[in-house]
Amino acid sequence: MPAGVEAPKGFYLEFESPPGFDLKFESLEFGPSGIELMFVRRVGRKQLATVYVPEGKITFFIKRIEEYLTKNTKPSQAAPQGNPKNRPLVESIAEIRLAVAESFWTDDVGDLPERNAVVWWEVWLRGEGESILQRFRAYAKAMKLDVSERHLTFPDRTVVLARSSLERFAGSLEFLDTLAELRAPTDIGSFFTRLPPKEQAGWAKNLVQRTTWPSKDAVAVCILDTGVNRGHPLLENVVAEDDVHACHPRWGTSDHDGHGTAMAGIATYGDLRRLLASNGPVQLEHRIESAKILPPPPGSNRKELYGAVTAEGIARAEIAAPNRLRVISMAITSTEDVDEGQPSAWSAEVDKLCVGTDGERRLFFVSAGNLEANAGLNYRDRNEKESIHDPAQAWNALTVGAYTKLTQLDEASHDGWTPVASEGDLSPSSTTSCVWKGQWPVKPDIVMEGGNMVLSPRRREADFTDSLSVLSTFHEPHVRSFCATGDTSAATAAAARLAAIVRAQYPERWPETIRALIVDSAEWTPSMAAEIDAASDVRAIEHLVRCFGFGVPNRNRALWSAGNALTLIAEDEMQPFAGDKSNEMHLHRLPWPRAQLQQLGDTPVELRVTLSYYIEPNPARRGWKKRHRYASHGLRFAMQKPTETVPKFRKRVNRDARDPDVEEDIATGEAEEWVLKPSLRGKGSLHHDRWQGLAADLALCEHIAVYPVIGWWRERKALGKSESRARYALVVSIRTPAATVDLYQAIQTRIAAMVRT
């Protein structure tokens, strides 16, 4: 401890609610004892509160828990025996633990830096005035931290910038004693674009020196765009000379526009602002390929050739590196709306490329498309009326829309202007499928950061600014190193980067499986989720998913299971049809640890099911009002109900699956606990839903059925496909309150027993 600095006289506790319930947080603070509620945050369906407890005052909480166990309130008509004292407080708490450095993070949990990453933090100190500031600076000096000279003061809070890692923060109880919150700095993007070119180059060089580059045979993101200029210092080690291609030799492989190079920067690093502001090591596990599919001016591709050009761009990359795993990213769309969600020749070609009629299955990301004029005005009415652009209606591709967390305007040129979108809401330029006919897929599938816009004081103009944009690589590094970009293009590149990271971790998994893992990990932001209530009618939920898809993917959840949040994966294939009849149905037994779940009793839990498969398209316009005229086949899932025996469950699914007109209502009777409901989740070739109920009920739901529904393979037997086989990935995840039971170990033990028998 630094000399002359007073020792800490308290500690922090973190209180956690059960999923789906809120804490009685107003009861967590008691001024006379100095017990102070620091902040409340939400992580998924749980609410967490961090509370400062002065030394010797922990008895405040112990007393209330003892009173809950031993005393009742006065009897009343509603409760003749009375209720346990302090019941609202105690029963809203699932867990209490000593707070660590991560507990002070109040931004999006998915953006929390790695524990050993040295980055700039916005440090909110507990209190105001010179004493708390001097105390913090003394600790920071002793820990050899860089601290900003300036600070801000608010009621009960002082804000400074400091550069450190979470690990160093957590290693000092004295330092933690000064904290109220940790946040990410908000003005970094425009800082970098305002730098002179020479200084930008210096920052880029620093990042290059800290980066470990991927191997030559690493997973690649294949950018279908305007080309990539690999001479950029941040790209030359991830884009090999042999990995830049063009669909026509006279086009050249260089980036004539800048769009492709910006996409390559995001697909490699994500938003550059975070990495540039840190000084920790960077490990890259994936590479970049470029296939130029747009010619330089004055050339253009005729609309009917878009699908062929897309296929040729991919083919050139695959011929150059035939054994490489890759993720395809295309942020090029038509400027025209999709006709009510109907397939086009271009979108059908994308579906064909994914399913691999040439023998190669592909993982494909395509941007939803942007408002072409006056974006940011009449927000969100225009976004909901302008349809997703061609070919983003493709069933097999993951369509990426844009949302934003960027709301802190930093440009003096726009004084008085205000952000168009609030934090966590739809990016102002992102299109949606709200106007599509109900039978077509839910698009976008996911959303990623696409930046924000600002609105003039009179609300007649909207503009882009660097501070509300994504930072990436500029295509002419001799001019400058960085550029501001955004929209659904940036979101698509970021999604492809995430997929490459997941695919590098699980190289043996199918593309369909990677697609399912990303969707399974997605969460709606509080701003999105506020638009509906989980018990709301299906129309409100459909509106939500047609704006935001299944939410924002979470990298850690896509990559890892934990003791209380784990993921099960099944990869299988079936023959859906035999002649003109449905054929196979698969019954998957879920290795739930029944005893552990029953031990949780009426604790709320969440189960997620994602079924991912590729359809073979038939884009001839023969009655597209029926989905099975376009899709080769369909698959659906249903879950055993708590009171249903396995024979009755099998009989229910078999009976309904025989009806050729039934496509998604087999799960009738299950709908109450499901968020999306069977009628909404049964669209397209990617089906996702979330079951929310009690642990004791889930313990009895041990089986999930995967079964076929009608498609042109069965309907058009003359084409000779009725005996074809179809593969699928089934991803099931379960989330329980933290630190209640270790489901991971329990399920691992049960799986081992099932294998032995």
N, C-alpha and C positions, 0 to 999 in steps of 0.2 A: 504494500500500500504506500502511495506517495506520502512523503513526510508532510505533516501539517494538515492532512486531509482527514476529516472526521469519518470514522468507520460507519458502515451502513447499519441502520437500526431497524431493519425490516426485511421482508422477502415477498415474493410474488407467488400467488396461486392461480392456476388456470382451472376454470370450471367448464365442464362440457355437458351439453344436454343430450338426451337420447335423440336419434334421428326423427325428424318430423315434429319435434316439440321445441318450445322456446324456454329459455331460462327465466326465472323470476329475478331478473338481474337487479331490479331496484332494491331488492332485499339483500344484495351482496355488499352494499355500501353502508357504512355506519360512521358518520362524521365525528361524533364525540370520542370514538376510539381511534380515529385516524385511519380507519379502513376505507380505502378509496378504490372505486371502480375505475380502472384505467381506460378500457375500451371493450367493445363487444364486436365480434366479427362472426361471419357465417362461413362454414366450410361444408359444402354439399348441403345436406339436410340437417346438419347439426349447428347449434349455436355455441360459441365459445366466448367466455368472458375472462379477462385478466384482471386480477384484484391485488392491490398492494396492501399488505398486512404488517403493521408495525410490530416490532419485537414484543412478545408477551401478550399479543392480542388474538392469537389463534383460538383462544377459549371462546371467543364470540361465536365461531362456527361450531365448535365442539358442543357448546351449550345448546344450540338450536337443534343439532342432530339428536342429542340426548333427550331433549323435550319432545321431539317427534316420536321417539321410541317409547317414552314413558308417560306422556301427558296427552289429554284430549281437550279440544275446545268445548265450550258449553253446548249442551244438547240443543237441538233446534228441530223444527218440524221436518226439514229436509234430512237432518242427520240426528235421529233420536239419541244415539250413543255418543254424538259428537264426532269430530274428525281429529286425526293426529295433529298435534300442534305443529305449526310451521310447515304443514303439508305442502302448500304451493311451492315453497322454496326447495325443500328437501327432495320432493318427487320430480322436480324439473332437472335435477342434477344426476347425470349418469356416471361422472368421474370427476375427481379432484386430484390435481397433481401439481408439483412444483413447476413453475413456469421456467422454460429455458429460452434461449435467444430467439428461436423460431416463433415462440408464442407472442412476441412483440410485433410480428409482421402483420400489417393490416391491409396490404394490397392483395390482389388476386393470388391465391395460394400457388397456382401454377407458375407464377413468375418469381417465386422465391429462389434466389440464387443458390447454387450448390454450397454446401457447408464450408468448403475450403476455398471458394472463389473470392478473390479480393476485389471488391467493387465499391463504388460510392453509394452511400446510404443517406437518406434524409432522416436524421436522428431527432426525435421529439423527446425532449427532456421533461421530467416530472417536476413542474414548478416554473417560476419565472424569477428574473432578477439576477444580479451578478453572482450571488453565492452559488446557485446551481450551475451556472455557466463555468465559474472558476473550478468548481469541483470536477465537472466533466472534463475540462481541459487538462486538469492535473492527472486524471486517470488516463486520458488519451496520450499525454506526453509519456507517461510511464510505460504505456503499451506500444509506443512509437507509431501512433496513428496519425495520418494526415487529416487535418481539420480545417474547415473553411474559416477565413478571417471574419466573415460577416455572420450574423445570426438574426433570426426573427423572434419576436416576442408576442405571445397571445395570452389571454387569461389562463393562468395555471400551466402554461406550456412555453418552452423555449425550443427553437428549431435551429439546428446547425447541420452542415454536411460533414461526413467523416468517411474515410476510406479504410475498409477492414474486411475481414471475413466473419461469417457467423461463428466459426470455430473460435476465433480470438475473442469475440464478444462473450461467448458462453463461458470462456475460461476465467472470467473475472466477475465474481459476485459483486465486488465493489462497483464495477462499471454497470452491471445490470441494475443495481440499486438506483441509478440515476434515470433509467429509461422509462418512457411512457409508451412510445411506439417506434417502430422502424418502417420506413417507407422507401420506395424507389424515387430518386430524383426525377423531376418531370420536365426539365427544360433542356435535355441533352441533345435531341435531334437537331434543332435549329442552331445550337452551339457549333456543331461540326460543319454544317453547311455554310455558316457565316465565316469560317476560318479562311485565311488566304490559302491558295493552292499549295504552297510550300509546307505550311503547317498541317494541312490535310494529309499530305504525303508522309509527314513525320508520324502522325497517328497511325496511318495504315502500316508503315514499316514496323512500328512497335508491335502491332497485332501479329504481323507476319513472324516476327522473332519469337513470339510466345506460342505459336501454333505448331502442333505435330500433325503432319499431313497424312492422308489416307494412302493405303497401298494401291498398286495399279489394278488389282483385281477386286477392289472394294465395290460395294453397292453403288450404283450411280443414279442420279436424277437426270433424266433426259429432258432437256428444255426444248420444246417445239415453239419457236418464236422467230424473232428477227435476226437471229445469230447471237453469238457471244464473243466479245473481244477478250481473248485469253491473256493478252498482254498486261492486264491489270494486275498489280502486285498481289492482290488478295485472291486472284483467281488462277494465276499461272501454275500453281502447284496442285490444283484440283481439276484443271481442264487440260488434258494432254492434247498435243498437236494432232494426234490421230483421232481425237474424239470430237472434232468440230466438222460438221457436214452441211451440205446444202442440197436441196432437191433438184437444182439445176446448176451445172458448172459455171454458167455465166453470171450467176447471182453472187458468187463469192461467199465465203463463210463468215466474214466480219459482220459486226452489228452496225447497220446503217442508221438505226433509229434510236438505240439506247434502251429499248424496252427489254430485249433479251438479256443484256448484261445486268440490268437491275434485277431481273428475275433470278439470274444465276447467283447474284450476291445473297439474296434472301434464301434461296434454296440451299446455299452453303452454310450461312451463318445465322439466319433469322434476321431480326432487326439489329443492325450493327451497333446501335447506340449503347447497348448493354455491354458488349464485348470491348468496345473501344474505351469505355469508361472504367474498365477493370484493369488489373495488371496480373491476373492469374493465368495459368496455362490453359490452352484451348486444344482439345483433342478432336480431330475430325475423323469420322468413320465412313464417310461416303464421298463420292466424286461427282463431277458434273460432266454431262455430255450435252452437245448442242446440235440440233438439226434445224436448219433454217428453212422455214416453210412459207415465209413471205418474201417476195422479191423486193429489191430496192426500187425507189421511184425511177421512172414513171410506171413500172410494171405492176401487175395485179393478177391474182388468181381468179378465174371465173368461178362463180358460186358452185356450179355443179362439179367442180374439180376439187373442192376443199377436202372431201373424204379421201380421194386418191392421193393428194399431196400429203395429208396426215399420215397415211399408211406408208408412203415412200420415205418420209422423214424418219419414221420409226425403223423401217427396214434398213436404212443406211447405217443407223447406229448399231443395230443388231448384227449386221454383216461384219462391221469393224470389230466388234467384241461379242461374239456369239455366246460365250459362256458366262457373261456377266449378269448378275441380278440387277434389275433396274426398276425405277419408278418413273412413269411418264407424267410430265407436267405441261399442260397446254393452257396458257392464258390468252388465247386468241379465239374470239367468237365472232359470229355474224353480228352486225349492228341491228338486225331485225329481230323482233320478238318471235318466240315459238308460237305456232298456231295452237293455242289452248293445250299445249303439252304434247301434241302429236309428234311421232317420230318423223325425222327427215332422212334423206339419203346420207347426210353427214353424220347425224347422231347414230344411225344404224351402222355405219362403218366403224364408229367408235365402239359400239357394242360388239361388233364382229371382231375387232382387234382385241378386245378384252377377253372374249370367250375363246379366242384362239382357234378359229376354223382352219388356220394354217399350222396348228399343232403347238403354238406358244401362247400360254395364258399370260395376261398382262395386268399390271396395277396402274390405273389411269386416273389422273386428276384433271378436271377441267373447270375453268372459272364460270361462275353463274352469268357474268356479263354486267355491264354498268349502264346507268342512265346516260344517254348520249348528249343531252342538252339540258341546261338549267338544273343540274344536280344540286341538291341542297335546298331547293325551293319547294314549298308545299310538301315538306317532309312529314310523315311517311306515306301520305296519301299517294304520291307519285310512285314510290317504291313498290307499293302493294298493287298498283294498277299496271305497272310495266313488267311484262313477263320476262323470265329468264331467257337468255338468248341461245340460239342454235350454235353448237350441238350439245348444250348442257342438259338437255332432256334425256340424254343417253341413260339407259337403265343400269348398265354395268359399271359406268364410271362413277367416281365419287365427285359430286358437284360441290364446289366450294363457294359459299357466299362470304360476305364481309361484315364484321361488327367492329366496334372500337372501344378502347379504354382511354383514348387520348382526348383530354378535355382542357389541358392547361395551355392557353394561348400565350406565346412569348414574343410576338412581333409587334413592335411599336407602330408599324404601318397599319395595323388593324385595331388600334385602340377603339374601344367602344363596341367592337364586334363580339359576338358570342358564339360558342360552339353550337353547331346544328344538332348533333346527337348527344344525349346524356351518356355517362359512363356505362358501358355494358350493353348499349343499344345497337341497332342496325347502323352500319356505315352508310352515310348519306347517298352513296352512288350505287349501292347493292340492289340488284333486282330480286324478285321473289316469284313463287308459283301460285300466289293467292288467286289469280284469275283462271287457273287451269281447271279443266273439267275433272271431276272427282275421281275418275278411274285411272288417271295417270299418276306416275310416281310422285312422292313427296320430295321436292327439291327446294333449296339446296340440302345436301345431306349433313353438312357441318358448316361452321363459320370460323374464320380466323381474322386476325387483326388486319383491317384495311384502311385505317386512318379516318380522320374526321374532316369536317369543313367548318367555316365560320360564316355567320349571317350578319349582314349589315344592320346598323341600328334601326333603319326603317324596314328591314326584312324584305328588301327588294333585290338584293344581291347576295350571292354565296360565293365563297372563294376557298381555294386550297392554301394551306400554309405549311411551312417546313416543320414547325413545332408539332403539328397535328398529323404528320405523315410518318411513314416508315423509312428508315435510313438504309441505303444500299449503295452498291458500287456504280460509279459513273462510267459510261462506255468509252470516254476519252480521258484516260488517267493523266495525260500530259497537260490537260486543261484543269481538271480537278479530280479528286479521288472519290467523292461522295455525291449522292443525289437523293432527293426526297421523292418517294413514290407511294403507291397505295392502291386502293380499290380492290376489286375481287381478283385482280392479277397478283398483287402482293400476297393476298390471302391464299391463293392457290399454290404459289411457290413455297409459302410457309408450311402448308399442309403436306406437300410433297417431301419437304425436308423431314418432317416428323415421320412420314411413312418410311423414308430411307433409314432413319435411325432405328425404327422398330424392325425393319427388315434385316438390317445388319445384326441386330440382336438375335433374331429368329430366322436364320437363312433357309431353314428347311420348311418353313410354313408357306402355305399357298398364298397367292395374291388375294383370294377371297377371304382368307383368314386375317391377313393384315388389315384389310378393309373393315372387317368386323371388329377387330381389336380397337381401331381408332374410333369407330362409332360408339362402341361400348364404353369408352373412356370419357365421352363427351358430357358436359354439364351445361345447362342453361344458366346464364348469369342471373343475379338477383333482379336486374332490370327486366330481363326476358321473362323469368318465372313469375314476376309480379303481374304479368298480363293475364294469367290464368290462375285458377285454383285447381288442384289435382282432382277435385271432385266435380269439376266443371263439365259441361256437355262437350261432346266430341267435336262440335263445330269450332268452339273456342280453341281447343287443343290443336285441331287441324290448322287453324289460322296461325298459331304459334310456330308449328313445325314447317309450314310453308314459307314463313319468314326467316327462321333461324335454323331449320333442320333440327338435329338432335343436340345442338349446342356447340360448345368450344371443347375440342379434345384436350385431354390432360396427358402430358408425356409420361409422367411417372405411372399413372394408372394403366396406360397402354403397354408399358414395359414390365411392370412388376406386380406381383401379388404381395399381400401382407397378411399378418395374423388375423386381422379382422376385415380384410377386404381382398378377396381372392377371385381368380378367374379360372374357369375350366374350359378347355378347348376340345372339340371333336371335329375331325375331318373324315368325311365318309362319302360314299356315292351310292346311288340307287338307280334302278330302272323304273322310271315313273309310270310307264304305260306298257301294256301288252295288247296290241291291236287297238281296239276302241274302248278299252277298259283301263281303269287305274290299276296299278300293279302292286308296288311295294309300299310299305309304311315302316319307318324305323322308330323303335322305342328305345330311348336313351335313359338308362338308370343313373340318377344323380347321386353321387356318394356323400349325401348329407350326413354329418354326424348327428344322428337324431337325438342322442342324449344331450349333447351340448346345446342344440337349438331348443329342446324342451326345457333345459335349465334356464334359458333366457325368458321362457314363458310369454308374457304379454309385451315383451320388449319389441318395439317396431324395428323391422329389418327391411332391406330393399334387395330384390332379386332383379337382375337384368338379363334379358335373353336377346341375342342378335343372331339372326340366320342370314347368311350371305352366300349367294350363288350367282352364276352367270347364265343368262338366257341367250339362246341363239336367235337373232332377229330375223323377221320376215317382213321387210318394209313395204312390200307391194300393198297398195291401198285397197285392201279387201275388208271393209268393215272395221276400221280401226276404233270404232266406238266400243268394241269389245277387246279387252286386253289380249285374250288368247289368240286373236288373229295376228298379233305382232310377236308375242313371246312364244318360244318353243315349248315351254313348260312353266309351271309355277310350283313352288314349294311353300308350305306353311308350317307353323308349329302350334302345338297346344300343350297345356300343362295339366297334369293330374290334379284334381281338386282334393282338398284335405279329407273329405268324406267319401271319396270315390275309390273303389277297389281297382286293381289293375285290370281285371277282366271287363269291368264296366267302362273303364276309361278307353280300353282298346275297342270295345264295341261302339262307343260313342263316336270315336274318330273314324272307324271303318264305315259305319252307317252313313255318316254325313259326307265322307269323301267319295262315296259312290255316286252322289248326286252331281251331274256335270254342271249344274247351274250354281252350285254352292262354291264360293271361292274364298271366303274369309270368315264365315260365321260358325265354323265348327267349334270355336272356343266360347260359344254362347254359354253363359253361366259362370265363366271365369272373369267376366268383364269388370266386376265391381272393384277388384284390387288392382287392375291394370290401368296405367295412366293413359296410354294412347287408345286402348280398346281394340278388339280384333278387326273391326271394320276399317280402321285407319291404318293399322300396321301392315295390312295385307296388300300393299301397293308396291309396284316395282319388283326388284330382285334383291332388295336389302330390307329385312324386316327386323324392327327393334321395338322392344317395349319394356316397361318397368313395373314390376309387381311390388306393391307396398302393403305390407300386412304385418302380422304378428309372427314371432319366431316359432312359437308352438304350432301354428298352422303350417308354416313352411316346412317344418320337420316331417309333415305327412305328405308333402307334394314331392314324391321321389322320382317321378318320370316325366319326361318331355317327349312328345311324339313329333316327328317330322314326316309329312305326308304330301303327296302331289295334288295339284289341281290342274284343270284342263289347260292345254296349250296346242299350238298348231302341229306339234309332233303327233298328237293323238287325233286332232280334228282332220288333218290332211294326210291320211295314210298313204296316198298315192306318191308322196314325196319320199317315202321309204325311211322315215325317221322314227317310227312309232316304237321301235325296240331300243332306241338310244338310251345310253346311261348318262346320268347327271351327277355331278359331285357338288358338295356343299360344305360349308364350315359353320359349326354351331358354337357360339361363345356364350357361356353362362357365368355371370359374376354375382357374388353375394356380398353384402356389406352389413356389418353389425356395429353396434357401439364399440368404440375402441376399448381395448384392455378388459373385455368381459370374458370371452373365451378365445382360445387360439384355434380358430377354425382350420387354418392351414395345416397344422400338425395333426389335428384330428382327422381331416379328410385324407391326408397323406397316409395315415395309418389304415384307414378304411379301404383306400384304393389297393394298398398292398395286400390286405386280406382278401379282397375281391379277386385279385390276380392269382393268389395262391389257390383259391377254390375254383 
